[in-house]
Amino acid sequence: MSSGGPGDLFAWSETKDANEGTQEFCDKVKGEVVKQTGQNFAVYKAVKYRNQCLCGGEHFVIKVQVGETDYIHLYVTRMTGIRHPESVPPSLQGVQQNKTKEDPLEPF
């Protein structure tokens, strides 16, 4: 059951400005990002995101600034619909490197 208009369940949102919650997700998966990329970014700031609501979870594609002009895209999932969703950390599903500020956020 979607809280929005008809047909929005399973659809990806428009690109939105990142907020504290988006940054928190990024911070929680930073260790995995470091493992996958082999880089420990000094700058690591969520700037934009898109999300998709599914039954039992939510998916996010997040643009993260990792340098003056360098960006990465993260694919992060979060389980929902359980008793204590705050106890289930977000899970990193993938990282795309060598992105720019202008690159569109597309699910991958």
TALIN-V814533 format. One record per backbone hydrogen bond with DSSP energy under -0.5 kcal/mol. CO is the residue of the C=O (numbers start at 0). NH is the residue of the N-H. If there is no record, write none. Layout:
CO | NH
CO | NH
This chain:
4 | 7
7 | 10
10 | 52
15 | 48
18 | 22
19 | 23
20 | 24
21 | 25
22 | 26
23 | 27
24 | 28
25 | 29
26 | 29
28 | 32
29 | 33
30 | 34
31 | 35
32 | 36
33 | 37
38 | 40
44 | 64
46 | 17
47 | 62
48 | 15
49 | 60
50 | 12
51 | 58
52 | 9
53 | 56
55 | 79
56 | 53
57 | 77
58 | 51
59 | 75
60 | 49
61 | 63
61 | 73
62 | 46
62 | 47
63 | 71
64 | 44
65 | 42
69 | 65
69 | 66
70 | 98
71 | 63
72 | 95
73 | 61
73 | 75
74 | 92
74 | 93
75 | 59
76 | 90
77 | 57
81 | 84
83 | 86
84 | 87
86 | 88
90 | 76
93 | 74
95 | 72
98 | 70
99 | 102
103 | 105
